[in-house]
Amino acid sequence: MPSFLHDDFLLTTETARRLYHDVAKAQPIYDYHCHLPPDQIAANKQFRNLAEIWLGGDHYKWRAMRAAGVNEDLITGSASDYDKFLAFCRIVPQLVRNPLHHWSHLEIRRYFGIDLLINEANAPKIWELANAKLATSAFTTQGILTACKVAVVCTTDDPADSLEHHVAIAKSGLKTRIYPTYRADKLMAVAAPAVFNAWADLLAARAELQIGSLPALLEALDRRHAFFHSIGGRLSDHGLENLPDADCTEAEAAAIFAQTRSGRAATPEQSAKWMWFIMLFLGRLDAKRGWTKQLHLGALRNNNTRLLKRCGADAGVDSIGDFPQARALSRYLDTLDRENALPRVVLYNLNPADNYVFAAMIGNFQDGSVAGKIQFGSGWWFLDQKEGMELQLNALSALGLLSKFVGMLTDSRSFLSYPRHEYFRRLLCKLIGEDVEAGLIPADDAALTKLISDISYTNAAGYFGLEVAKDW
């Protein structure tokens, strides 16, 4: 019987094993969407213990602990770091067939070389061995990125952020390139004037102009977009339930803006109109500067009011939504395309029922200017696990060009999440290897090597246009 997580884990054929070990494994990581904190990278933070780096902020693990009956004090509460760590180790054996069971074991093996099952009995030894390594200079944030061969990290940043940490990182000599991603979530909050107005005032200070009118707001957004560009940023992002099926004139948008600035909340109809107007404006900005726009669609957020009040956002109480996607998404892409203002776009769905919708949609707006200009993004959030990744890869293969896919991302707040790229690459090699040995794909060694290396790294490096160190 094979050992747990052996060297050929997930690699079911000889072709898969060769492709992973000889091609995919050595590729650098191009992490074009994540939530790593730039301040921790700039400060080259050293973590005080395994609980801080492994459990802090990881809402995947928090959800599992709650489901296993762990008290919230041992998850996000006032319990000691060791008690929280022990509580997690205690429930890991219960996680079989949940991706956390694989990920957690891969994390302690790949980072710390600890080949022990995670459970209550082994917890003290794991704690001792991991903390000893975390105390060394190799386990700072920058050291981890270098050791994991992370060529690029694109963080998630508000237009009103100062980006001072990105500026500092760029001067630090870190081999990994760290770039900001322009994500204007609070710009959409016209139904919450207190949130919108506080954000608009901060944006005004950053852009160095008064924001008392819609034209001033748009100018501020453009100025900040230009500043992101000046320090290397080339991606934007939006986390939306869905795009609105609405129209909005500039006069209507100006009236909604004035109403919100006066402290009166927008109605749902006005919010939809505002989002449509703003999303078109931001799409034009991305096209003007040659950026890539990412659309993360389908999350139903903050479902549990009690935990939201206790822990704040990103507490692990978000889930898959069942929103209509196709018609408004098509209108949005088509509107920009008709203006010759459609940037590169990566579409991510959270509901697996939309896999074929999104895989088909991207084919409508390829224009020959860029290979794979419109991308069906990798399995995201609840779908970045074995079945979800395979479903995404199969849908893209059936309706588009897998060969032009820009591959995996981390979408994580944790510096210990890079084994997810290994997981993806093993699954990719598994699928291709099985097809080769079933006679569905030619056993052309050069072509297979190119396919795997392209999807693992090279396609992303070419697609996003970000500077990368040459000696990875």
N, C-alpha and C positions, 0 to 999 in steps of 0.2 A: 504494500500500500504506500503511495507517495507521501512524503512528509508534508506538513502544512506549510504553505507559501514557499515551496521549493524553488530552485533556480528556474525551472521551466513552468512555473505557475501560470495558468491560462493558455500556455503554448501547446496546443493539442496535436500539432503535426511537426514533422522535421522541417518543413519549409518555414513555418511560423517561428520555430526555434532559431533557425539561421537568420531570419529577417530581424528578429528582436535583438539577439546577442551580437550580431555582426554589423547591424545598421542602426536600428532605432535607439538602442541603449546609450550609445555614445553621443547622440545629438544634443546640442545645447537646448536650453528651455527658453522659449519666447512667450513670456507671460503678459499677453496684451490686454488682459482685464483682471484686476484684482483689487482688494481693499486693504492692502498692507499700509500701515501708517507711515507717511514720509518722515515724520518727526523722529520715529524710532530708527529709521535708516540713517538719517542725517546725524543723529547722536551716537550711532554705532552701539545701540543699546545692548547691554548684557542682562539676561534674564536671571532673576534670583533663584528660580527653581523650576522643575518640570511642570508644576501646576500652572504657573504663570504663562509659560510659552505654549502649553499643550491644551489647556482648558479655558484660559481667559479669552472671552469673546467668541468662543466656538459654539455657536448656537445649534449646530448639528449634534454635538455631544450633550448639550443641555436638554434638547428634546428627548434624546434617548434616556437620559437619567430620570427625567420626569415620568416617562412611560414605564420605567422600571420601579417606580414608587419611591424615588429618592426625594427627601425633603428639600425645599427650595433653598434653605440655609446652606445646604451642602453643594448647591449649584451656583447660585449668584449671590448668596447671602454672606453672613459674617463668620462662617466657619473658617478654620485655619486652612492654609493652602494644602497641607498634608492630608487633612480630613477630606477635603474636596477630591484630591487625587485618589485617596483610598476608596472613596465612594464610587468614583468612576471605575477603578480597577475591579471593584466588587461586581459591577454589572456587566463588564465586557463579555464574560462567557454567555450571557443572555442575548448577545447581539448577533448570534450566528445568522447568516444570510442577510443581515443588514450591512451596507457597505462600510459602516464604521468598524466592523469587526476586522475586515481586511485593512482598511486605511490605518487604523490605530496600530496594528502589528507592524505594518510596513514602516510607519513613522519611527517607532522605537528601534527597528532593525536598521533602517537606512541611515538615520542620523546618529544613533548611539551604539550600534553594533550589538544590541541586546536581543539575543535569540531565545527569549523566554515567552511563554504564554502569559498574557495579561490577565491576572486574576488576583484575588485577595492574598493568596499565599505568596505570590511572587512580587507583590507590590513593594515591600520594603527594599528588596534587592534592586528592582527597577529604579526606584527613587534614588537610591545610593549611587548607582552606576551613572544614571543620566545626569544627576546634579553635579557629579564630579567632572563630567565633560562640559556641562554648561558653565562651569567656573573657569574654563580655559579661554584663552584669547581667540581660539578658532570658532567659538560659538557665540560671537556677537552677531547682530543682524547682518552686517556686511560680510562677515566671515561665512555665515550660512549661505548667503546668496552666491558667493564665490565658489564654495565647496559644491553646491548643487548645480553649478554650470548654468546659472540663470543669466542669459545674455541681456534680456530686456524685461523690465517691469513697468507696466502702465498702471498707476494708481488712480483713484477716483476722487476728483477734486471739484469743489464748487467754484464758479466764476469769481465769487467774492473772496476766495482764499488768497492769501498773500503769495503763496508758492515760495516762501523764503527757504523752506527746507529743500525744495528741489534745486534752488540756486546753490545752496550750500553743498548738496550732494554732488552736483556737477563739478564743483571745485575740489572735491575730496580725493579724486583719483580712483574712485571705486570702478572696477572693471565692468560690473553690471551697470547698464544704462537705465536710469530711472526717469520716467516721463510722466507728466500730469495728463489726466483725461478730464475734459470739460463736461461736467454733469450738473445741470441747473435745475435740480428737483424743486427747490423753493420758488423758482420762477413760476411754477404752475399753481401756487397756493393762493389764488385769488379768492377762494372761498374761506380763507383764514387770514383776514387782513393783518392781524397782529404779527403773524409769522412772515407774511409777504413784505410788510412795511419795514420790519426790523432788518430783513435781508436786503431790501432795496436800499436802505440807508447805508449798510455796510458796502454794498456794491458801489454806491455813489462815491464813497470815500476811496475805495480802491481805484476806481476809474477817474477820480479827480474831476467830477462834474456833479452838478445838482440834477437829481432825477425827479422833476416835477411834471413831466409829460411823457407820452409814449415815445416820441422821437428821441428824447434824452435817454430813456431806458434802452432803446435799441442801440444807440450810440455807445452806451456803457457796455453792453453785451459785446459789441464789436471790438471795442478797445481791449476788453479782457481776453477775447478770443485771439486778438493779435499778440497780446502778451504771452499767452500760453504758447502760441506759435514761435515766438522769439526765443523761448527756452527749450524748444524741441518738441512740444506737444503736437500731435497729429491725429488725435482721436477725440471724439465726443461720445456721450452715452446718455441714455434716457431709460429710466425704470418706470414703465407705465402699465396700467391694467390693460389698456388697448388704446389705439388711436381713435379720436372721436370722428364720427361720421357727421361732420358739421362744416359750415362755411362761415367766414368772418371777414368783413371788410376792415380796412384800417380805421375808419370812423367808429365802427363798433368796438374794435379793440381799444381805441383811445378812450371811449366812454367807460368800458370795463376797468381800465387802468385807473381813471380818475375816481371812479366809485370805490375801488379798493383802497386807493391812497387816502380817501376821505374816511375810511374805517367801516364801510358797508360791504358785507360779504357778497360775493358773486353767487348767483343762482346756479344750479347744475347746468342749465342750458348755457348760461354765460361762461361758465368754466370750460365747457366743451368748445365753445367758440374761441375762447382765449387760447386754449391749448393748440387748436388747429392753426391759428394765426402765428403763434410763437414757434411751433414746430416747423412751419414752412420757412420762417425767418432764419432759424438756426440751421436748417438744411441748406439754405443758400449760403450762409457763412462757411459751412464745411466745404461746400463745392468751390467757393471762391479761393480758399486756401489749400485745396487739394487734400482735405482730411478724410477720415473714415468715420462714419456715424454708426453707433451701435444702438440697437433697439431691443431692450429686454422687456418682453411683453407677457403678461398673464399672471402676475403674482397677486394674490389676495392677501393684503398685509394687515398686521396688527389685529388679529381675530380675537385675542383674549384681552379684554379691557383690564382685568385685574393684574395680569402680568405686565401689560404695557405700562400701567401706572407704577408698578413696583420696579421694573427693570429698564423701562424706556424702550425705544425702537430697537430692532434687531435682537429681540429677546428669544427668538425661536418660536414665535407664535404666528408666523406667516405660512401660507399654504398655496396650493395650486388653485387658480381661478378658472371659471368656465365662461370667459368673455368672448363675444363675437370678435373675430380678428380680420377676416379676409377682405371684406368690402372696403373698409376705411383704410386699411394698410395699402391696398391696391390704389385707392384714390390718392393717398399721400405720395407714394412713389411715382405715380403717373403725373401728378401735378408738377413735381420737381423735374421729372424727365421732360415734360413738354416745354419747360423753361430752359432746358439744357443746364439745369442746376442740380442734377441728382449726383450726390457724392458716392464714393464707395460706401456700402451699407452691409453691416452684419446683423442678421435677424436671429434672435433667440426666442424660442417659445418655452413656456413652463408647463403647458398642458400637452401631454404626449398625443392627445387627440388631434393636435394641430401640426404634427410632424409633416404630413403630406401636404397640408395647406401651405406651410412655409417653404418646403422643398420645391413645390410647384411654383410658388410666387416668385422665387428668385430668378427663374428662367424667363419671366416676362420682361425683365429690365436689364438683361445683359446686353451690352451695346458694342462689343468688340474692341472697346478702348483699353480695357484692363482685363486680363484673364481672371475669371471669377469675381467680377466687380461687385456683384451682389452675392453675399455669402449666407448660407444657412448655418448658423453658429453651432458650436458643439453643445452637447447635452448640458443644460444649465440647472444648477441648484438641486432640485429634487430629481433631476434627470442626469446628474453627473455620476452615475453609478453603472454597473455592468450592463443591465438591461437597457437603461436609458441611453447610454452611449451607443450600444449596438442598434437600437431603434433609429437613432439619428443617423448613424453611418449607413444603415440600410436604406432609409428614405432618401438621403442625399444621393447614394449610389444609383437608386432606381430612377430618380427624376432629374438628376443633375450630373456634375462631374466631380466625383470623389477626388480625382487627381489634382484638382485645383483648390481643395479644401485647406484652410489656414490652420486647422488643427485645434489642439486643446488649450485651455486657459485654466487658471487656478481659482479665480473668483472667491478668494479666501482672505480672511484677516490674520491668518496664522502663518508664521515662517516655517512651520513644520508640514505644510500641505503639498510640497513638491512631489511626493510619491504619487499624487494623482496623475501626473504626466506619465510616470512609469506605467500606472494602471491603464491609462488610455492607450499607450503605445503597445502594451502587451495584447490588449483587446483588438487593436487594429491589425497587428501581425497575426493574431489568431484567425480573424475573419478572412484575411487575404490568403493565409496559408491553407486554410480549409478549402477555399475556392480553387487554389492551384492544384491541390491534390485530388480534388473532385473533377478536374478537367474543365473547370469553368473559366479559368484565367490561364494564359500561357505561362509555362515555366521558363520565362525569359529572365535570367538573373539580373542583367543590367537594368531592364525595365522595372522589375520589382524593387531593386535597390533604390532606384530614383523615386518611385512612388512612395516608399516608406520614408525616405529621408526628406522628401518634399513635404509630406503631411506632418511629419514630426517637427520640422523646423524651417526648411528653406522657403516654402510658400509664404509663411507669415513674414519672414525676413524681407521678402521681396514686395509683399502686398502693402504693408503699413508704412514703408518709407522712412523708418526710424534709423538713426545712426547706431551701429553696433560695433563693439570692439572686434578687430579683425583676427584675433588669435584664439578664438574659442575652439 
